[in-house]
């Protein structure tokens, strides 16, 4: 990608991360999102239909009319279209990485013109509870304990006869599905949309975007879409390629009328990379604090607890979220520091910045405690993008002080989940062990950035004061959360 592309991407990352934090992002997915999973686009869906009509689907641009021609030729019978839908979308396929990333992000609204079930299945797979809506009556009901909504504007593969496909369907849409139009119009006003795999040829969306543009003139909310840059086809003349390229430039400029900014990518795989960067940047606003202390080593009890209290407060002050399992010996200090800062200014800080997940101590079910704790740790760390490790010791059955094996397990989970690992080796014990492991293979854990490497070294120095350690940690956090 050239520098212009990277500037646009960086602006997108910055704005979307902010909107995700406020839960103001919505997705609009077109066929292009599902094609990499093995499903067809509209041309693929209607290829045999076009052949039956003695037409070439590759020469057709108005595919809605093509579907209508089929119905006209069959006395309004759409069984051929229904058959094509079932043949092309009934097969169960695995979701793509794009689906999985979008499911993991804190998005409440997913809009799609696709008939397949990839979006909702991706949400179910990670334990989310989507409320799926594809008829007008669905809008009047609310699924219990839902955490997001999937709006399938053109129907669902399980109901092919009701799918929006033909000109007749589109012409009646504004009457039959007017509540969907009103709902989408409202969300386009209040949320920032990311259009993925969408070609903007859908007449319904064009109508809705026009209404929003006219109503809000120059005050409409900004949205984003991904498009692949036009590429020269084999044996294509340079003149034809330049024509297509110029047409795309004009199309992107026209999208600005609807406050839609275009992110042009060289390959569709670049979209996955960009979405991965969105997820990483968003998650790095949440910090998992792993720690356990029966004793505090050279730092001593009072200094250590004050250090953890003030570090926790500083993390909240810098608008991070803390995820904590209420670790032995440090949990109270982490909580008190965070709450003190939150309650000092409830207009600026919120209780959402502190996520507490105390470990269940007594297990009476069929799952043994170690298995249950492992799952619990995995779930807890999945909310974070950075893991800070402090201290790390406990008493064994004989009363001797040993390293915390729970913290080592949390380190392994953090590594598996791709969290940025920040072991404060200066606090000793398991944290020092984790620091040594990371330091032995530093290239696998962080960029070859001299500033990051110096900071990583500085958090290992036992001679550093608590204040010096805190400054190094906060500087480290500032650098890695802006990468």
Secondary structure, 3 states (H helix, E strand, C coil): CCHHHHHHHHHHHHHHHHHHHCCCEEEEECHHHHHCCCCCCHHHHHHHHHHHCCCCHHHCCCHHHHHHHHHHHCCCCCHHHHHHHHHHHCCCCCCCHHHHHHHHCCCCEEEECCCCCHHHHHHHHCCCCEEEECCHHHHHCCCCCCCEEEEECCCCHHHHHHCCCCHHHHHHHHHHCHHHHHHHHHHHHHCEEEEECCCCCCHHHHHHHHHHHHHHHHHCCCEEEEEECCCCCCCCCHHHHHHHHHHHHHHHHHHHHHCEEEEEECCCHHHHHHHHHHHHHHHCCEEEEEEECCCCHHHCHHHHHHHHHHHHHHHHHCCCEEEECCCCCCHHHHHHHHHHHHHHCCCCCCHHHEEECCCCCCCCCCCCHHHHHHHHHHHHHCCCCEEEEEECEEECCCCCEEECHHHHHHHHHHHHHCCEEEECHHHCCHHHHHHHHHHHCHHHCCCCCHHHHHHHHHCCCCCCCHHHHHHHHHHHHHHHCCC
